[in-house]
Amino acid sequence: MIVHDAKDYLIDPYSVRDAAISSVMDAPGGQVQFVCVKANAKNATGGYAGSKTVSIRLVGKYPVGMNPNASACAEPLLRWYPFPELEGLKTP
């Protein structure tokens, strides 16, 4: 779902590189979970703008919202893993 939704969120989803995803974490209150995703992709002018991070809220396994530059994604103890599925998008 996250990879599919990236096609709507990113200006050039086929240019993604250096993608990573965090482990799933519980949000305060415990009813919602979230993951953080960071990646570098081309912007509207066609250049790479540097890695951007977004927190994606999950209910079950489904994304229900996102928060760019969420403070939770900057936690030093957060574990990051390669996200080759996001880098593997192919031109339509």
C-alpha positions as CSV (number, residue, x, y, z in Angstrom):
1,M,0.0,0.0,0.0
2,I,2.8,2.5,0.9
3,V,4.5,1.9,-2.5
4,H,1.3,2.3,-4.4
5,D,0.4,5.5,-2.6
6,A,3.8,6.9,-3.3
7,K,2.8,7.2,-6.9
8,D,0.2,9.8,-5.9
9,Y,2.3,11.6,-3.3
10,L,5.6,12.1,-5.0
11,I,6.1,14.4,-8.0
12,D,8.4,11.8,-9.7
13,P,7.9,8.5,-7.9
14,Y,10.0,6.7,-10.5
15,S,13.1,8.6,-9.5
16,V,13.3,7.4,-5.9
17,R,16.6,6.5,-4.5
18,D,18.1,5.9,-1.0
19,A,14.8,4.7,0.3
20,A,14.4,3.4,3.9
21,I,11.6,2.3,6.1
22,S,11.5,2.1,9.9
23,S,10.1,-0.7,12.0
24,V,6.4,-0.3,13.0
25,M,5.9,1.7,16.2
26,D,2.9,2.3,18.4
27,A,1.5,5.8,18.5
28,P,0.5,7.2,21.9
29,G,-2.8,5.7,23.0
30,G,-2.1,2.4,21.3
31,Q,-4.9,2.4,18.8
32,V,-2.8,3.5,15.8
33,Q,0.6,2.5,14.7
34,F,3.0,4.2,12.3
35,V,6.1,3.7,10.2
36,C,8.6,6.3,8.9
37,V,9.7,6.4,5.4
38,K,12.6,8.4,4.0
39,A,13.8,8.8,0.4
40,N,15.3,11.1,-2.1
41,A,13.3,11.8,-5.2
42,K,13.2,14.4,-7.9
43,N,11.3,17.6,-7.2
44,A,9.1,19.8,-9.6
45,T,12.2,21.3,-11.2
46,G,13.7,17.8,-12.0
47,G,16.5,17.9,-9.4
48,Y,17.1,15.8,-6.3
49,A,16.2,17.8,-3.2
50,G,17.7,15.5,-0.6
51,S,16.2,12.9,1.6
52,K,12.7,13.7,3.0
53,T,11.0,11.9,5.8
54,V,7.3,11.2,6.3
55,S,5.4,9.4,9.1
56,I,2.6,7.1,7.9
57,R,-0.2,6.2,10.3
58,L,-1.5,2.7,10.1
59,V,-4.7,1.0,11.2
60,G,-4.0,-2.6,10.8
61,K,-1.9,-2.9,7.7
62,Y,-3.6,0.0,5.9
63,P,-2.1,3.6,5.7
64,V,-4.7,6.1,6.9
65,G,-2.6,9.3,6.9
66,M,0.8,10.9,6.9
67,N,2.8,13.6,8.5
68,P,5.9,15.0,6.7
69,N,8.9,15.6,8.9
70,A,7.3,14.1,12.0
71,S,9.5,14.4,15.1
72,A,9.1,10.7,15.9
73,C,11.0,9.9,12.7
74,A,14.0,11.8,14.1
75,E,14.5,9.6,17.1
76,P,18.1,8.4,17.3
77,L,17.1,4.9,18.4
78,L,14.8,4.4,15.5
79,R,15.8,1.4,13.3
80,W,15.9,1.9,9.6
81,Y,15.8,-0.8,6.9
82,P,16.4,-0.6,3.1
83,F,13.2,-0.2,1.2
84,P,14.0,-1.6,-2.3
85,E,10.3,-1.9,-3.2
86,L,10.0,1.9,-3.2
87,E,13.2,2.3,-5.3
88,G,12.0,-0.4,-7.7
89,L,9.1,1.6,-9.2
90,K,9.2,1.5,-13.0
91,T,8.1,4.1,-15.4
92,P,4.4,3.4,-16.4
